[in-house]
Amino acid sequence: MEPIEFRYDTQLLIEGKGLDEDAIHDYFMTHFKGDCLIAVGDPELIKIHFHTNEPWQVLEYCASLGEIFDIVVEDMIRQARGEKG
């Protein structure tokens, strides 16, 4: 099994007003360690997908932007071993 550099596949939606997907993307790239970033949407709803070792930091930042929901944090090491979660 190939080593996994960033353990947690973190996905969520942010609902708010005046959200800027480019600004959110740039914030992630300068403040968080991770890869596979997707930050897409419109000023009212942004979908986030990000691999990181600190999903709680991602959740805290996203919650500061608006209401967060449909939150999924999956442990990719456990998945690779065939375990849940």
Secondary structure, DSSP 8 states (H G I E B T S, - for coil): ----SS-EEEEEEEE-SS--HHHHHHHHHHH--EEEEEEEEETTEEEEEEEES-HHHHHHHHHHHSEEEEEEEEEHHHHHTT---
